[in-house]
Structure formats: C-alpha cells, structure tokens
Amino acid sequence: MFKERGPLGGAIHFCSLGSSSTYGNAYLVEVPGRARVLVDCGVPLRRLERELADLGIHPSTLDGILISHEHSDHINALKIKTPFPQRYRIPVYAPPAVWQAMRPHIGALDSELCRTIRPWDDVSIGGLQVCAFLKSHDTGEPVSFVLRTETEQIGIVTDLGRVDNDAIELLYGSNYLIFESNHDVEMQRCSGRPPELIRRVLSDAGHLSNQQAARALARIATRETRVVLLAHLSLDCNRPDLALAASGEYLRGTGFSGELAIAPAKGRSRYYGKTQNP
C-alpha cells in the first residue's frame, strides 16, 4: 500500500537514493501534494524500484526525471530495453547535448516523455521551479540543478571540477544542498590508479576535492541553510571523516548551524523534511 501525498505547501522534502560512481546516483525531491522528481536515475532499475517502494512511493507518481549528464552512473535505469521512465510514463528532462550523447545508449522512450531543459532556463514541474546551470565536467553540456518553491530552495551539485561564480550566486543561501565532496587529494595521488584517471579527476573537468567543496560551501551556506549533504564520495580516495572535517571547518565561519552529513554510496539517506523517517 503506497502512501498518499501530503497537503499543499512549499516545504521541500528530499532523499539520496544512491550517491556513488560504483553504485549509481539518484536524488528524490518532493513538495508534498505538488511535485515529486528524481535528479538522475543512475541506480539500477530493481534497486531504484525497491528504494522508492520502501519510501511508499510508486514510480508512476513521479512528475519528472532530471538528467545532469550522460555518464552511466547517472543514467543506468535508462540503459535497458524498456527504460525506467518508459515503464512508468515519467517525463525526462535533459539539455539538448545530453540527449544527443545518451540516445545511442538508452532504450526506447516515447517522444512525449522526452523534454528539453536548456542551461540557465527555468522549467516548472508541478510546484517546483527548476533551473539547470552549466558546470565544468568532461561531457558536452553537463548541468546541475536548483529546485525552488515559493519558500525554499535546494541545490543538487555533483560531478564538477570547479565551482564557478555564477553557480555560487545561484546557490547562495539555499536551504538544502546536496554537494559533491569526491576525494582527498593526497589519497587520489597515492591511489595507484592509472595516471590519466588521476589527472582527469583532479582537473577542472573532473571532480571536487574535499577542500574545493569546503571552500565553495563557505561561500554558499548561510544561516538559512539547514542541511548540507556531502555527496559522490570516492570509495577508494576519500573517507567520510575527512570530508566532514574539511567542510565542517569552513562552514563554522558562515553562520551555518544546520546538519552536515554524508550521502551513503549505496542505499538511502535520511528523508529530510519528513517528521519521521520511513
């Protein structure tokens, strides 16, 4: 028995369903009674269905799926013969170049489910206003997302090698942040990985280190920021305590007094905004 949606309102609820290049990335954002979306669907189909079911959410109640870029760990549930959104009639939003890059690798989607969201444009999905903004990553047109209601804002920012001033301005004062803190630089350099992979990760088109994330968060978080969920931690080149220590040190000077936590690599985080966790 799936739970009914709640009353109308501007409160944002959110949950990480997976945050890892190994296990896939997907983030659920909900405004009860008004909108329910996924940001990325890189978690494999059966696990994605199970995680949603455990939250009392039927996939057919999703109003949209936002795709940040075409790397497999962000689109795994599309890369099957009958993709997740096709099975449940969920519209998919992505920038034009992302559509072009991922079409050869995904299953068939009906045309009415394929929607375009252009960088820096706003799209309304139920009670959510969504802005996609460009980020620095090694794909054609990668984006991150800010989702707003009349009263609250969440920024979901992963898979980028640097944080530009435009992003800082857009994200400033967000009530909630899901923010990449991918690696510890020394662990990365001493990891024994192929040199080309290390160079990629450390580049401006790669992933944010703990220190890069911390410095960016110090410019974004304010007293209005209630939750910072550090995301997409490397399983090989990071540790939760290192990520938390770096961001915690920088956030202390911002007035931030909310919750700083880690998005689990596999499985769900807390469902933030709910009075009780399912």
C-alpha positions, 0 to 999 in steps of 0.5 A: 500500500503506497502512501498518499501525498501530503497537503499543499505547501512549499516545504521541500522534502528530499532523499539520496537514493544512491550517491556513488560512481560504483553504485549509481546516483539518484536524488528524490525531491518532493513538495508534498501534494505538488511535485515529486522528481528524481535528479538522475536515475543512475541506480539500477532499475530493481534497486531504484524500484525497491528504494522508492517502494520502501519510501511508499512511493510508486514510480508512476507518481513521479512528475519528472526525471532530471538528467545532469549528464550522460555518464552511466552512473547517472543514467543506468535505469535508462540503459535497458530495453524498456527504460525506467521512465518508459515503464512508468510514463515519467517525463525526462528532462535533459539539455539538448547535448545530453540527449544527443550523447545518451540516445545511442545508449538508452532504450526506447522512450516515447517522444512525449516523455522526452523534454528539453531543459536548456542551461540557465532556463527555468522549467516548472514541474508541478510546484517546483521551479527548476533551473539547470546551470552549466558546470565544468565536467568532461561531457558536452553540456553537463548541468546541475540543478536548483529546485525552488518553491515559493519558500525554499530552495535546494541545490543538487551539485555533483560531478564538477571540477570547479565551482564557478561564480555564477553557480555560487550566486545561484546557490547562495543561501539555499536551504538544502544542498546536496554537494559533491565532496569526491576525494582527498587529494593526497589519497587520489595521488597515492591511489595507484590508479592509472595516471590519466584517471588521476589527472582527469579527476583532479582537473577542472573537468573532473571532480571536487576535492574535499577542500574545493567543496569546503571552500565553495560551501563557505561561500554558499551556506548561510544561516538559512541553510539547514542541511548540507549533504556531502555527496559522490564520495570516492570509495577508494580516495576519500573517507567520510571523516575527512570530508566532514572535517574539511567542510565542517571547518569552513562552514563554522565561519558562515553562520551555518548551524544546520546538519552536515552529513554524508550521502551513503554510496549505496542505499538511502539517506535520511528523508529530510523534511519528513517528521519521521523517517520511513 
